[in-house]
Amino acid sequence: MATGVLARIGVVAVLLAATVSCDPEPNPPAPAPALPTWTPLENKTPLSFDYGARAVGWDRGFLVAKTIPDNPPAVHVSKDGVDWRVSTSPDFTWIASTVGTVAAGYGPAAYVAGWSARGPVVWRTEDGAGWDSVPLARNQFTTRSPFEADTAIVAGPRGVLLVAWGRALEETDPDIYVWYSPDGKSFPAAVARSIPLAVGKPRVVTAAATPEGFLLAVSDPGRATLLQSADGKDWQDLSGGFPQGEYVTVETVAGNARTVVVERQIELDPDNPSDEPRIWYRRDGSWHAARVDPGQLPDAGVVPVSQRDVWAIRPWGAGFVAVGETLGDVSGVVWHSADGADFTRLPARANGFDRAMRITDVAVSGTTAIAFGMPVQRLDAESADAVLWRTDPP
């Protein structure tokens, strides 16, 4: 009897073992989404894109403007990124500044910040050909010359924001002047915001539009101030916990899906290069260093952090795209990030990014995104046409 019971127990154990062994394995992790391919564009008309140029997209195409004033100033527009033409207006007298962000685009319109004979102005276009001149109410902004102030203009779902600040090193006015327009068709009086200024030192200011509003970064020697606003009037300080430093500046800022991303620049010391993280993100009230993929050899431009520069960070679907350059082994660079915390580098040679010494901007119009780069060229060459790439944004 005992033997029969033991035999039956043995059979049951074997069946259970067989059942367990036949259970499906746990679902494997989902494969990482494939990185997009960027296709080089062949320009039908020349387009120069060098230091200080800004590229933006809107519903009708793309626009490029330079912060270094032309005489007369002009912008270039294109419907497809291939055919470019000069677009100008009799009212154009001076594009706004030598630093800052002079152009913006979103939805039905694109904008260029500048100066007319009447003072500071925003030029607005819907078709890239006709321009409306929108004067700025001065209020407390007393600057009378484009040589004395720099500006930044951004546009997004919440409207258009224009920021101005004194340029001179001896500037004692600590105020940042902010104009906000919900539709870009009129700009009421500026709101002044006082931020402590280190007199005699240059100030770096940058801004960005986000789905929720606007971001503003103001860097003075010893401190970077990061602000967030839904309406351009009431600003929340995001600086708490940000890694400060005597020579830290923020020249690129972007926001998306409640995440803020910045490039934290430090003063480079050629004798003591630093590999401190350059891209930082803020989520749930805390700042963290992002992981930035250096790439894999034998691809071009695989270099240490100290030899990488980020020129722009832009929203990309629910995440971000960052573009820049590498030094030493010269190449343009593009990174994609789904969340702002982890930036994956796209292969340089496979996408043709090694044709550029740097990639300085990305613009989106509808279902087309274009990256803008400066070509690798001889040191004695005065200029060269921009190199462009196209892809479909998420």
The 8 nearest C-alpha neighbors of each residue, nearest first, counted from 0:
[[1, 3, 2, 4, 5, 6, 7, 8],
 [0, 2, 4, 3, 5, 6, 7, 8],
 [1, 3, 5, 0, 4, 6, 7, 8],
 [4, 2, 6, 0, 5, 1, 7, 8],
 [5, 3, 1, 7, 6, 2, 8, 0],
 [4, 6, 8, 2, 3, 7, 9, 1],
 [5, 7, 3, 9, 4, 8, 2, 10],
 [6, 8, 10, 4, 9, 5, 3, 11],
 [9, 7, 5, 11, 6, 10, 12, 4],
 [8, 10, 6, 12, 7, 11, 5, 13],
 [11, 9, 7, 13, 12, 8, 14, 6],
 [10, 12, 14, 8, 13, 9, 15, 7],
 [13, 11, 9, 15, 10, 14, 16, 8],
 [12, 14, 16, 10, 11, 15, 17, 9],
 [15, 13, 17, 11, 16, 12, 18, 10],
 [16, 14, 18, 12, 17, 13, 11, 19],
 [17, 15, 13, 19, 18, 14, 20, 12],
 [16, 18, 14, 20, 15, 19, 13, 21],
 [19, 17, 15, 21, 16, 20, 14, 22],
 [20, 18, 16, 22, 21, 17, 15, 14],
 [19, 21, 17, 18, 22, 16, 23, 15],
 [22, 20, 18, 19, 17, 23, 16, 24],
 [21, 23, 19, 20, 24, 18, 17, 25],
 [24, 22, 21, 25, 20, 26, 19, 18],
 [23, 25, 26, 22, 27, 21, 20, 19],
 [26, 24, 27, 23, 22, 28, 29, 21],
 [25, 27, 24, 28, 23, 29, 30, 22],
 [26, 28, 25, 29, 24, 30, 23, 31],
 [29, 27, 30, 26, 31, 25, 24, 32],
 [30, 28, 27, 31, 26, 32, 33, 25],
 [29, 31, 28, 32, 33, 27, 26, 34],
 [30, 32, 33, 29, 34, 28, 337, 343],
 [33, 31, 30, 34, 29, 35, 337, 335],
 [32, 34, 31, 35, 30, 36, 345, 335],
 [33, 35, 32, 36, 345, 335, 31, 343],
 [36, 34, 33, 37, 390, 391, 345, 392],
 [35, 37, 38, 350, 390, 34, 345, 349],
 [36, 38, 390, 389, 350, 388, 35, 39],
 [37, 39, 389, 388, 36, 40, 390, 350],
 [40, 38, 388, 387, 389, 37, 41, 351],
 [41, 39, 388, 387, 42, 38, 389, 81],
 [40, 42, 43, 81, 39, 387, 386, 388],
 [41, 43, 81, 44, 40, 45, 82, 80],
 [44, 42, 82, 81, 41, 45, 83, 46],
 [43, 45, 42, 82, 83, 46, 81, 84],
 [46, 44, 384, 42, 47, 43, 83, 385],
 [47, 45, 384, 385, 48, 44, 83, 42],
 [46, 48, 384, 385, 49, 383, 45, 382],
 [49, 47, 385, 52, 373, 46, 372, 384],
 [48, 50, 52, 373, 51, 47, 385, 372],
 [51, 49, 52, 48, 65, 66, 67, 359],
 [50, 52, 66, 65, 49, 53, 67, 98],
 [51, 53, 65, 64, 50, 49, 48, 66],
 [54, 52, 64, 63, 65, 102, 51, 55],
 [53, 55, 63, 62, 362, 360, 64, 52],
 [56, 54, 362, 62, 104, 103, 61, 63],
 [55, 57, 61, 364, 363, 362, 104, 60],
 [56, 58, 105, 104, 364, 106, 59, 60],
 [57, 59, 106, 107, 364, 60, 365, 56],
 [60, 58, 57, 126, 78, 61, 364, 125],
 [61, 59, 78, 57, 364, 56, 77, 58],
 [62, 60, 56, 77, 76, 55, 78, 57],
 [61, 63, 76, 55, 75, 54, 56, 77],
 [64, 62, 54, 75, 53, 74, 76, 55],
 [65, 63, 74, 53, 52, 102, 75, 54],
 [66, 64, 52, 67, 51, 53, 68, 63],
 [65, 67, 97, 51, 96, 68, 52, 98],
 [68, 66, 97, 65, 69, 51, 96, 94],
 [69, 67, 94, 72, 66, 93, 70, 65],
 [70, 68, 72, 71, 67, 73, 93, 94],
 [71, 69, 72, 68, 93, 92, 73, 94],
 [70, 72, 69, 92, 73, 91, 93, 68],
 [71, 73, 69, 70, 93, 68, 94, 91],
 [74, 72, 87, 86, 71, 85, 69, 75],
 [73, 75, 64, 86, 85, 63, 87, 76],
 [74, 76, 85, 63, 84, 62, 86, 83],
 [77, 75, 62, 83, 61, 84, 127, 63],
 [78, 76, 83, 61, 80, 79, 60, 82],
 [79, 77, 60, 80, 61, 59, 76, 82],
 [78, 80, 81, 77, 60, 82, 61, 367],
 [79, 81, 77, 82, 78, 61, 83, 369],
 [82, 80, 42, 79, 43, 83, 41, 40],
 [81, 83, 43, 44, 77, 80, 42, 79],
 [84, 82, 77, 76, 44, 75, 81, 80],
 [85, 83, 75, 76, 86, 77, 82, 44],
 [84, 86, 75, 74, 76, 73, 87, 83],
 [87, 85, 74, 75, 128, 73, 84, 76],
 [86, 88, 73, 85, 74, 91, 89, 72],
 [87, 89, 90, 91, 130, 86, 129, 73],
 [90, 88, 91, 87, 92, 71, 130, 115],
 [89, 91, 88, 92, 115, 132, 116, 87],
 [92, 90, 88, 89, 93, 115, 72, 87],
 [91, 93, 115, 90, 114, 71, 72, 94],
 [94, 92, 114, 113, 72, 95, 91, 68],
 [95, 93, 113, 68, 72, 96, 114, 112],
 [94, 96, 113, 112, 114, 93, 145, 101],
 [95, 97, 149, 98, 66, 150, 94, 99],
 [96, 98, 66, 67, 99, 149, 51, 95],
 [99, 97, 96, 66, 149, 51, 100, 150],
 [98, 100, 151, 150, 149, 101, 205, 96],
 [101, 99, 151, 152, 102, 150, 53, 98],
 [100, 102, 112, 111, 151, 152, 66, 95],
 [103, 101, 111, 110, 100, 152, 53, 112],
 [104, 102, 153, 110, 154, 109, 55, 152],
 [105, 103, 109, 57, 56, 55, 154, 108],
 [104, 106, 57, 155, 154, 108, 107, 109],
 [105, 107, 58, 57, 108, 104, 155, 156],
 [108, 106, 58, 125, 57, 105, 59, 109],
 [109, 107, 125, 124, 106, 105, 104, 57],
 [108, 110, 104, 124, 103, 123, 57, 105],
 [109, 111, 123, 103, 102, 122, 104, 124],
 [112, 110, 102, 122, 101, 121, 113, 103],
 [113, 111, 121, 101, 95, 120, 122, 94],
 [114, 112, 95, 94, 120, 93, 119, 121],
 [113, 115, 119, 93, 118, 120, 95, 92],
 [116, 114, 92, 117, 118, 91, 119, 90],
 [115, 117, 118, 114, 92, 90, 119, 91],
 [118, 116, 115, 119, 114, 134, 120, 143],
 [117, 119, 115, 114, 116, 120, 143, 134],
 [120, 118, 114, 135, 113, 115, 134, 117],
 [119, 121, 134, 114, 113, 135, 133, 112],
 [120, 122, 112, 133, 111, 132, 113, 134],
 [121, 123, 132, 111, 110, 131, 133, 130],
 [122, 124, 110, 131, 130, 109, 121, 132],
 [125, 123, 130, 109, 108, 127, 126, 129],
 [124, 126, 108, 107, 127, 109, 123, 59],
 [127, 125, 128, 124, 59, 129, 108, 60],
 [126, 128, 124, 125, 76, 129, 86, 59],
 [129, 127, 126, 86, 130, 124, 87, 125],
 [130, 128, 124, 127, 126, 131, 125, 88],
 [129, 131, 124, 123, 122, 132, 128, 88],
 [132, 130, 123, 122, 133, 124, 129, 121],
 [131, 133, 122, 121, 134, 130, 123, 120],
 [132, 134, 121, 120, 122, 185, 131, 184],
 [135, 133, 120, 121, 132, 119, 136, 186],
 [134, 136, 120, 186, 119, 137, 133, 187],
 [135, 137, 188, 187, 138, 186, 134, 189],
 [138, 136, 140, 188, 135, 139, 189, 141],
 [137, 139, 188, 140, 136, 189, 141, 190],
 [140, 138, 141, 137, 189, 191, 190, 188],
 [139, 141, 137, 138, 142, 176, 189, 191],
 [142, 140, 139, 143, 137, 138, 144, 148],
 [143, 141, 140, 144, 147, 148, 145, 165],
 [144, 142, 141, 118, 145, 147, 119, 146],
 [143, 145, 146, 147, 142, 148, 118, 114],
 [146, 144, 147, 148, 95, 114, 96, 143],
 [147, 145, 144, 148, 96, 166, 149, 167],
 [148, 146, 166, 145, 144, 165, 167, 142],
 [149, 147, 165, 166, 164, 145, 146, 163],
 [150, 148, 96, 163, 164, 166, 99, 98],
 [149, 151, 163, 162, 99, 96, 95, 100],
 [150, 152, 100, 99, 162, 161, 101, 206],
 [151, 153, 161, 160, 100, 101, 103, 102],
 [154, 152, 103, 160, 208, 207, 159, 161],
 [155, 153, 159, 103, 208, 158, 105, 104],
 [154, 156, 208, 158, 157, 105, 209, 159],
 [155, 157, 158, 210, 154, 209, 212, 105],
 [156, 158, 155, 212, 181, 211, 159, 210],
 [159, 157, 181, 155, 182, 156, 154, 180],
 [160, 158, 154, 180, 183, 153, 179, 181],
 [159, 161, 179, 153, 152, 178, 154, 180],
 [162, 160, 152, 178, 151, 177, 179, 153],
 [161, 163, 177, 151, 150, 176, 152, 178],
 [164, 162, 150, 176, 149, 175, 148, 151],
 [165, 163, 175, 148, 149, 176, 166, 150],
 [166, 164, 148, 147, 167, 170, 149, 163],
 [165, 167, 148, 147, 149, 164, 168, 170],
 [166, 168, 170, 169, 165, 147, 201, 148],
 [169, 167, 199, 170, 200, 201, 166, 198],
 [168, 170, 199, 167, 198, 171, 200, 166],
 [171, 169, 167, 168, 172, 165, 198, 199],
 [170, 172, 198, 173, 169, 196, 199, 197],
 [173, 171, 174, 170, 165, 196, 193, 175],
 [174, 172, 196, 193, 194, 195, 171, 175],
 [175, 173, 193, 192, 172, 191, 194, 176],
 [174, 176, 192, 164, 191, 163, 193, 177],
 [177, 175, 191, 163, 162, 190, 189, 174],
 [176, 178, 162, 189, 190, 161, 191, 175],
 [179, 177, 189, 161, 160, 186, 190, 162],
 [180, 178, 160, 231, 159, 186, 161, 177],
 [179, 181, 183, 159, 186, 182, 158, 185],
 [180, 182, 158, 183, 159, 157, 179, 184],
 [183, 181, 158, 184, 180, 159, 185, 157],
 [184, 182, 180, 159, 185, 181, 158, 186],
 [183, 185, 182, 133, 186, 180, 123, 181],
 [186, 184, 183, 180, 133, 187, 182, 134],
 [185, 187, 180, 135, 179, 178, 136, 188],
 [188, 186, 136, 189, 185, 178, 135, 179],
 [187, 189, 136, 138, 137, 190, 178, 186],
 [190, 188, 178, 177, 176, 138, 191, 187],
 [189, 191, 177, 176, 178, 192, 188, 232],
 [192, 190, 176, 175, 174, 177, 189, 193],
 [193, 191, 175, 174, 176, 194, 190, 177],
 [192, 194, 174, 173, 175, 191, 195, 172],
 [193, 195, 173, 174, 196, 192, 175, 217],
 [196, 194, 173, 193, 197, 174, 219, 172],
 [197, 195, 173, 198, 194, 219, 171, 172],
 [196, 198, 200, 199, 219, 220, 195, 201],
 [199, 197, 200, 196, 171, 169, 170, 168],
 [198, 200, 168, 169, 197, 201, 170, 167],
 [199, 201, 198, 168, 197, 202, 220, 219],
 [202, 200, 168, 203, 199, 219, 166, 167],
 [201, 203, 219, 218, 200, 204, 217, 166],
 [204, 202, 218, 217, 201, 219, 205, 250],
 [205, 203, 217, 216, 218, 202, 99, 250],
 [204, 206, 216, 250, 215, 99, 151, 251],
 [207, 205, 215, 214, 216, 151, 252, 153],
 [206, 208, 214, 213, 153, 253, 252, 209],
 [207, 209, 213, 155, 154, 153, 212, 214],
 [208, 210, 212, 254, 211, 213, 255, 155],
 [209, 211, 212, 156, 255, 155, 208, 157],
 [212, 210, 209, 229, 157, 213, 156, 257],
 [213, 211, 229, 209, 157, 228, 210, 208],
 [212, 214, 208, 228, 209, 207, 227, 229],
 [213, 215, 227, 207, 206, 226, 208, 228],
 [214, 216, 206, 226, 225, 205, 227, 217],
 [215, 217, 225, 205, 224, 204, 206, 226],
 [218, 216, 204, 224, 223, 203, 225, 215],
 [219, 217, 223, 203, 248, 202, 222, 224],
 [218, 220, 202, 222, 221, 223, 197, 196],
 [221, 219, 245, 246, 222, 197, 218, 200],
 [220, 222, 245, 244, 219, 246, 247, 243],
 [223, 221, 219, 220, 243, 218, 224, 244],
 [222, 224, 218, 217, 248, 219, 225, 243],
 [225, 223, 217, 238, 216, 218, 222, 226],
 [226, 224, 216, 238, 237, 215, 236, 223],
 [227, 225, 236, 215, 235, 237, 214, 234],
 [226, 228, 214, 235, 234, 213, 215, 236],
 [229, 227, 234, 213, 231, 230, 212, 233],
 [228, 230, 212, 211, 213, 231, 227, 233],
 [229, 231, 232, 228, 212, 233, 179, 157],
 [232, 230, 228, 179, 233, 229, 160, 213],
 [233, 231, 230, 234, 190, 228, 179, 229],
 [232, 234, 228, 231, 230, 235, 229, 227],
 [235, 233, 228, 227, 226, 232, 236, 231],
 [234, 236, 227, 226, 228, 237, 233, 225],
 [235, 237, 226, 238, 225, 234, 227, 224],
 [238, 236, 225, 226, 239, 235, 227, 224],
 [239, 237, 225, 241, 224, 236, 240, 223],
 [240, 238, 241, 237, 236, 285, 286, 284],
 [239, 241, 238, 286, 242, 285, 237, 243],
 [240, 242, 238, 239, 286, 243, 237, 285],
 [243, 241, 240, 244, 286, 247, 263, 238],
 [242, 244, 222, 241, 247, 223, 221, 245],
 [245, 243, 247, 221, 246, 222, 242, 265],
 [244, 246, 221, 220, 247, 222, 243, 265],
 [245, 247, 244, 266, 265, 220, 221, 248],
 [246, 248, 265, 244, 264, 245, 243, 263],
 [249, 247, 264, 218, 263, 223, 250, 246],
 [248, 250, 263, 251, 262, 264, 218, 216],
 [249, 251, 205, 248, 262, 252, 203, 204],
 [252, 250, 262, 261, 249, 311, 312, 205],
 [251, 253, 261, 260, 207, 312, 206, 262],
 [254, 252, 260, 207, 259, 313, 312, 261],
 [253, 255, 259, 209, 258, 260, 314, 257],
 [254, 256, 258, 257, 209, 314, 317, 318],
 [255, 257, 258, 317, 254, 318, 210, 338],
 [258, 256, 255, 259, 254, 282, 211, 283],
 [257, 259, 282, 255, 256, 254, 281, 260],
 [258, 260, 254, 281, 280, 253, 255, 257],
 [259, 261, 280, 253, 279, 252, 254, 339],
 [262, 260, 252, 279, 251, 278, 263, 253],
 [261, 263, 278, 277, 251, 249, 264, 279],
 [264, 262, 277, 249, 278, 248, 261, 247],
 [265, 263, 248, 247, 249, 262, 277, 266],
 [266, 264, 247, 246, 267, 248, 263, 244],
 [265, 267, 246, 268, 264, 247, 248, 245],
 [268, 266, 265, 269, 272, 273, 305, 271],
 [267, 269, 271, 270, 272, 266, 273, 265],
 [270, 268, 271, 272, 267, 273, 305, 266],
 [271, 269, 268, 272, 267, 273, 305, 266],
 [270, 272, 268, 269, 273, 267, 305, 274],
 [273, 271, 268, 269, 305, 270, 267, 274],
 [274, 272, 275, 305, 271, 267, 304, 268],
 [273, 275, 304, 305, 276, 272, 303, 277],
 [274, 276, 273, 277, 304, 305, 265, 288],
 [277, 275, 278, 288, 274, 289, 279, 304],
 [276, 278, 263, 262, 264, 275, 279, 304],
 [279, 277, 262, 289, 261, 276, 263, 288],
 [280, 278, 288, 289, 261, 287, 260, 262],
 [279, 281, 260, 259, 287, 286, 339, 289],
 [282, 280, 286, 259, 285, 258, 287, 284],
 [281, 283, 258, 284, 285, 280, 286, 257],
 [284, 282, 285, 281, 258, 257, 286, 259],
 [283, 285, 282, 281, 286, 237, 239, 240],
 [286, 284, 281, 282, 283, 287, 240, 239],
 [287, 285, 281, 280, 241, 240, 279, 282],
 [288, 286, 280, 279, 289, 281, 285, 340],
 [287, 289, 279, 276, 278, 280, 290, 286],
 [290, 288, 340, 279, 278, 341, 291, 287],
 [289, 291, 341, 342, 340, 292, 288, 278],
 [292, 290, 342, 289, 341, 293, 343, 278],
 [291, 293, 343, 344, 294, 342, 290, 341],
 [294, 292, 301, 291, 302, 344, 295, 303],
 [295, 293, 301, 292, 344, 296, 346, 298],
 [296, 294, 298, 297, 301, 293, 346, 299],
 [297, 295, 298, 301, 294, 299, 300, 293],
 [296, 298, 295, 299, 301, 300, 294, 348],
 [299, 297, 296, 295, 348, 347, 301, 300],
 [300, 298, 301, 347, 330, 348, 297, 353],
 [299, 301, 328, 330, 325, 302, 329, 298],
 [302, 300, 294, 293, 299, 296, 295, 298],
 [301, 303, 300, 306, 304, 293, 325, 307],
 [304, 302, 305, 306, 307, 274, 301, 293],
 [303, 305, 274, 307, 306, 302, 276, 275],
 [304, 306, 303, 274, 307, 273, 272, 267],
 [307, 305, 326, 304, 303, 325, 302, 308],
 [308, 306, 325, 304, 305, 324, 326, 309],
 [309, 307, 324, 323, 325, 310, 306, 305],
 [308, 310, 323, 322, 311, 324, 307, 321],
 [311, 309, 323, 359, 322, 308, 360, 312],
 [310, 312, 322, 321, 360, 251, 309, 359],
 [311, 313, 321, 320, 253, 251, 252, 322],
 [312, 314, 320, 319, 253, 315, 321, 311],
 [315, 313, 319, 318, 255, 320, 316, 253],
 [316, 314, 319, 318, 320, 317, 313, 393],
 [317, 315, 393, 318, 314, 392, 319, 337],
 [316, 318, 315, 256, 255, 337, 319, 314],
 [319, 317, 337, 315, 338, 316, 336, 314],
 [320, 318, 315, 314, 336, 313, 335, 339],
 [319, 321, 335, 313, 315, 334, 312, 336],
 [322, 320, 312, 334, 311, 333, 313, 335],
 [323, 321, 333, 332, 311, 358, 309, 310],
 [324, 322, 309, 310, 358, 332, 308, 357],
 [325, 323, 357, 331, 332, 308, 330, 307],
 [324, 326, 307, 329, 330, 300, 306, 308],
 [327, 325, 306, 329, 328, 307, 324, 300],
 [326, 328, 329, 325, 306, 300, 302, 330],
 [327, 329, 300, 326, 325, 330, 299, 302],
 [330, 328, 326, 325, 327, 356, 300, 324],
 [331, 329, 353, 356, 300, 325, 324, 355],
 [330, 332, 357, 324, 352, 358, 355, 356],
 [331, 333, 323, 324, 322, 330, 352, 358],
 [334, 332, 322, 321, 345, 344, 323, 335],
 [333, 335, 344, 321, 343, 342, 320, 345],
 [336, 334, 320, 343, 342, 319, 321, 344],
 [337, 335, 342, 319, 339, 338, 318, 341],
 [336, 338, 318, 339, 319, 317, 335, 341],
 [337, 339, 318, 340, 336, 341, 319, 317],
 [340, 338, 336, 341, 318, 280, 319, 337],
 [341, 339, 289, 338, 290, 280, 342, 336],
 [340, 342, 290, 289, 336, 339, 291, 343],
 [343, 341, 336, 291, 335, 334, 292, 290],
 [344, 342, 292, 334, 335, 336, 341, 291],
 [343, 345, 334, 292, 294, 333, 342, 346],
 [344, 346, 333, 334, 347, 343, 34, 332],
 [347, 345, 349, 348, 350, 344, 298, 294],
 [348, 346, 352, 350, 349, 353, 351, 299],
 [347, 349, 351, 350, 353, 346, 352, 298],
 [348, 350, 346, 347, 351, 352, 36, 345],
 [351, 349, 348, 347, 352, 37, 346, 36],
 [352, 350, 348, 353, 349, 354, 347, 39],
 [351, 353, 347, 331, 354, 350, 355, 348],
 [352, 354, 330, 355, 351, 331, 347, 348],
 [355, 353, 352, 351, 374, 375, 356, 330],
 [356, 354, 374, 375, 331, 357, 353, 373],
 [355, 357, 375, 330, 331, 374, 329, 373],
 [358, 356, 331, 324, 355, 373, 323, 372],
 [359, 357, 372, 323, 331, 322, 371, 360],
 [358, 360, 310, 372, 323, 371, 357, 322],
 [359, 361, 371, 311, 370, 358, 54, 322],
 [362, 360, 370, 369, 371, 54, 363, 368],
 [361, 363, 55, 56, 369, 368, 54, 370],
 [364, 362, 368, 56, 367, 365, 369, 361],
 [365, 363, 56, 57, 367, 60, 58, 366],
 [364, 366, 367, 58, 363, 57, 368, 60],
 [365, 367, 391, 364, 392, 368, 363, 393],
 [368, 366, 391, 364, 365, 363, 390, 392],
 [367, 369, 363, 390, 389, 362, 391, 392],
 [370, 368, 389, 388, 362, 361, 363, 371],
 [369, 371, 361, 388, 387, 360, 389, 362],
 [372, 370, 387, 360, 358, 359, 386, 361],
 [373, 371, 358, 386, 357, 359, 355, 385],
 [372, 374, 385, 355, 357, 356, 386, 49],
 [375, 373, 355, 356, 376, 354, 386, 372],
 [374, 376, 356, 355, 354, 373, 377, 357],
 [377, 375, 374, 378, 380, 383, 356, 379],
 [376, 378, 380, 379, 375, 381, 382, 374],
 [377, 379, 380, 376, 381, 375, 382, 383],
 [378, 380, 377, 381, 376, 382, 383, 375],
 [381, 379, 377, 378, 382, 376, 383, 375],
 [382, 380, 379, 383, 378, 377, 376, 384],
 [383, 381, 380, 384, 47, 376, 49, 379],
 [382, 384, 385, 47, 374, 381, 376, 380],
 [383, 385, 47, 46, 45, 386, 382, 48],
 [384, 386, 47, 48, 373, 46, 372, 374],
 [385, 387, 372, 374, 373, 371, 384, 355],
 [388, 386, 371, 40, 370, 39, 372, 385],
 [389, 387, 39, 38, 370, 40, 369, 37],
 [388, 390, 369, 38, 37, 368, 39, 40],
 [389, 391, 37, 368, 367, 392, 38, 36],
 [390, 392, 367, 366, 368, 393, 389, 35],
 [391, 393, 368, 390, 366, 367, 315, 316],
 [392, 316, 391, 315, 317, 366, 35, 318]]
